[in-house]
Amino acid sequence: MNSTIVVSDATALIVLSKIGRYDLLSNLWESVLLPREVWEEINAKTFTTHPILSVVDAPDNTTRKALSLILDAGESAAIALAHQDNYVLIIDEKKGRKWAKNIGVRVIGLIGIILINLERGLIKSNDAREIIVRCDEIGFRVSAGVKERFEMEIRRYE
């Protein structure tokens, strides 16, 4: 994660807002761009904003139009913005991740964000585990296989 700017879809932001852990983003990036459609989606829920977040207009291009036939408005806008400006995209939804990767967008999810923070020594192994438990408690679901790989990665830093 060398860039100081990243684009985000809604899920990770909603989760991080609910558990009060925007530091996991600000540890890695200076700015998180949210297409207006993502902003509208997250503001429909209980959400705490943060200075790292910037609402922007996503491009209205053929990439976005094609994606909007398959994905929701927020995902389409976030992928199109990341694609246009060659930014990393924070996205956790499986279908959206697949389409983003198909068009060459680099993606990261909440688990990856936690692991990079751990790898850089910005959080401890126990913190990483606690964050996942808190995410699970508020409804962020992680498959058993991903949890197992996550635990294996955490053990590397103990």
Helices and strands as residue ranges (DSSP letters): E 5-8, H 10-19, H 23-26, E 31-35, H 36-43, E 53-56, H 62-67, H 73-85, E 88-90, H 94-102, E 107-108, H 110-119, H 125-137, H 144-155
